[in-house]
Amino acid sequence: TSSVSVRAGSDLAFTAGFDLGGATLDMQSFAVTLTGGSANIYNGNVVNAKDLIGMPASGTSYPVLDNITYDGNMNIRGRVQINSSVIVKNSLTVTDTLENSSGYAHPEKILKIIGNLTNNGIIKNGGSAGLALNVSGNISNNGQWIHNRTELSGSAHQGLTLSVNRIFEAAFQVTDSLGMIVAGSPLAFSRGMNLKKNVLDMKNYALTLQSAGAAIYNGIVINTSDLIGKAVGDQYGTPILDDITYHGTVNLRGLLRVNACTLKGNVTVTDTVQNSTGYAHP
């Protein structure tokens, strides 16, 4: 029954399904291990799990999370796949691998995180239509960030922090009109960020756009010390500034192409700025 609370007295491990029937499993700061594709805790809530560990069965069959809410500061270890209706509340740390489940005609899978996310491992697409994240808190990436996209849904300011020599290789989209996106370090992107009329405050850190798909658009970027353009391949693999306003003293470095961009404040061109080109371009 849904009124029951099941409490762990030790680390727990499962190789088959656990239907909670709407009830809550309190892990009491123990770890839970799921081994194989049939090992799923579902239809309820899991609270206070220290580690969620995904292990393979028969070499390649990894556990799939489906129809479950995890509540509490949790660390994902091993390899875990996301199917549908999966919510994580509070802080999530990815130590190893997080990806979507896949199969014939599977749609994109979305993991909702109501809280902060730290990636020390790999967040990636696992086939089919890929994985998206919906995050309401701060994000820190110290690993590989190669899934479809991240939706920034918080109603307050949301921080983005990136380790040295790392890059955000998934698209970003702001889905809430309240608060700003605030840099906690230099940031680098190889895909687009749709600000949805919001503000990205770089806090005087450098912003690197790498490849033609790395466009920050539909909003305002403030307090950028250096705006750096890096090409992938030839010059046509260079980032394009389009539908964006940069506000504040900025130094333009690398190679940047311009379509439609406004710069407010003092601008220093250190390397190369040129127009974007194409058939019948004005």
Solvent accessible surface area in square Angstrom, and as a share of the most:
residue,aa,sasa,rsa
1,T,130,0.76
2,S,74,0.48
3,S,105,0.68
4,V,75,0.43
5,S,65,0.42
6,V,53,0.31
7,R,172,0.63
8,A,3,0.02
9,G,69,0.66
10,S,55,0.35
11,D,91,0.47
12,L,50,0.25
13,A,80,0.62
14,F,45,0.19
15,T,99,0.57
16,A,60,0.47
17,G,48,0.46
18,F,52,0.22
19,D,77,0.40
20,L,11,0.06
21,G,38,0.36
22,G,35,0.33
23,A,4,0.03
24,T,40,0.23
25,L,1,0.00
26,D,26,0.13
27,M,0,0.00
28,Q,84,0.37
29,S,75,0.49
30,F,70,0.29
31,A,9,0.07
32,V,0,0.00
33,T,28,0.16
34,L,1,0.00
35,T,36,0.21
36,G,3,0.02
37,G,36,0.34
38,S,81,0.52
39,A,0,0.00
40,N,24,0.13
41,I,0,0.00
42,Y,75,0.28
43,N,56,0.29
44,G,16,0.15
45,N,55,0.28
46,V,1,0.00
47,V,33,0.19
48,N,68,0.35
49,A,4,0.03
50,K,109,0.46
51,D,14,0.07
52,L,0,0.00
53,I,25,0.13
54,G,1,0.01
55,M,86,0.38
56,P,48,0.30
57,A,37,0.29
58,S,118,0.76
59,G,54,0.52
60,T,116,0.67
61,S,43,0.28
62,Y,39,0.15
63,P,0,0.00
64,V,35,0.20
65,L,2,0.01
66,D,39,0.20
67,N,68,0.35
68,I,4,0.02
69,T,19,0.11
70,Y,2,0.01
71,D,46,0.24
72,G,10,0.10
73,N,112,0.58
74,M,8,0.04
75,N,34,0.18
76,I,2,0.01
77,R,100,0.36
78,G,21,0.21
79,R,79,0.29
80,V,1,0.00
81,Q,33,0.14
82,I,1,0.00
83,N,39,0.20
84,S,54,0.35
85,S,77,0.49
86,V,2,0.01
87,I,52,0.26
88,V,2,0.01
89,K,75,0.32
90,N,75,0.38
91,S,41,0.27
92,L,1,0.01
93,T,40,0.23
94,V,0,0.00
95,T,55,0.32
96,D,55,0.28
97,T,21,0.12
98,L,0,0.00
99,E,1,0.00
100,N,0,0.00
101,S,7,0.05
102,S,57,0.37
103,G,33,0.31
104,Y,213,0.81
105,A,86,0.67
106,H,63,0.28
107,P,91,0.57
108,E,51,0.23
109,K,10,0.04
110,I,76,0.39
111,L,1,0.01
112,K,91,0.39
113,I,1,0.00
114,I,73,0.37
115,G,16,0.16
116,N,64,0.33
117,L,1,0.01
118,T,40,0.23
119,N,0,0.00
120,N,73,0.38
121,G,11,0.11
122,I,49,0.25
123,I,0,0.00
124,K,50,0.21
125,N,56,0.29
126,G,23,0.22
127,G,38,0.37
128,S,63,0.41
129,A,47,0.36
130,G,2,0.02
131,L,0,0.00
132,A,0,0.00
133,L,0,0.00
134,N,25,0.13
135,V,0,0.00
136,S,37,0.24
137,G,12,0.12
138,N,73,0.37
139,I,2,0.01
140,S,30,0.19
141,N,0,0.00
142,N,53,0.27
143,G,6,0.06
144,Q,80,0.36
145,W,0,0.00
146,I,60,0.30
147,H,1,0.01
148,N,33,0.17
149,R,60,0.22
150,T,0,0.00
151,E,22,0.10
152,L,1,0.00
153,S,32,0.21
154,G,6,0.06
155,S,73,0.47
156,A,69,0.54
157,H,111,0.49
158,Q,5,0.02
159,G,19,0.18
160,L,0,0.00
161,T,50,0.29
162,L,12,0.06
163,S,40,0.26
164,V,129,0.74
165,N,151,0.78
166,R,101,0.37
167,I,30,0.15
168,F,0,0.00
169,E,71,0.32
170,A,0,0.00
171,A,22,0.17
172,F,4,0.01
173,Q,55,0.25
174,V,4,0.03
175,T,65,0.38
176,D,39,0.20
177,S,94,0.61
178,L,112,0.56
179,G,29,0.28
180,M,53,0.24
181,I,6,0.03
182,V,27,0.15
183,A,4,0.03
184,G,40,0.39
185,S,13,0.08
186,P,73,0.46
187,L,2,0.01
188,A,17,0.13
189,F,0,0.00
190,S,22,0.14
191,R,99,0.36
192,G,16,0.16
193,M,0,0.00
194,N,22,0.11
195,L,0,0.00
196,K,89,0.38
197,K,159,0.68
198,N,11,0.06
199,V,34,0.20
200,L,0,0.00
201,D,7,0.04
202,M,0,0.00
203,K,106,0.45
204,N,108,0.56
205,Y,78,0.30
206,A,23,0.18
207,L,0,0.00
208,T,18,0.11
209,L,0,0.00
210,Q,61,0.27
211,S,19,0.12
212,A,42,0.33
213,G,45,0.43
214,A,0,0.00
215,A,22,0.17
216,I,5,0.03
217,Y,77,0.29
218,N,25,0.13
219,G,13,0.13
220,I,68,0.34
221,V,1,0.00
222,I,38,0.19
223,N,55,0.28
224,T,4,0.03
225,S,43,0.28
226,D,29,0.15
227,L,0,0.00
228,I,24,0.12
229,G,3,0.03
230,K,99,0.42
231,A,48,0.37
232,V,84,0.49
233,G,74,0.71
234,D,93,0.48
235,Q,79,0.35
236,Y,125,0.48
237,G,11,0.11
238,T,0,0.00
239,P,0,0.00
240,I,45,0.23
241,L,5,0.03
242,D,48,0.25
243,D,75,0.39
244,I,9,0.05
245,T,28,0.16
246,Y,4,0.01
247,H,94,0.42
248,G,21,0.20
249,T,96,0.56
250,V,4,0.02
251,N,37,0.19
252,L,7,0.03
253,R,93,0.34
254,G,24,0.23
255,L,40,0.20
256,L,0,0.00
257,R,12,0.04
258,V,46,0.26
259,N,83,0.42
260,A,58,0.45
261,C,36,0.21
262,T,66,0.39
263,L,60,0.30
264,K,102,0.43
265,G,55,0.53
266,N,112,0.57
267,V,61,0.35
268,T,80,0.47
269,V,82,0.47
270,T,76,0.44
271,D,77,0.40
272,T,63,0.36
273,V,57,0.33
274,Q,58,0.26
275,N,95,0.49
276,S,10,0.06
277,T,70,0.41
278,G,43,0.41
279,Y,215,0.82
280,A,87,0.68
281,H,87,0.39
282,P,177,1.11
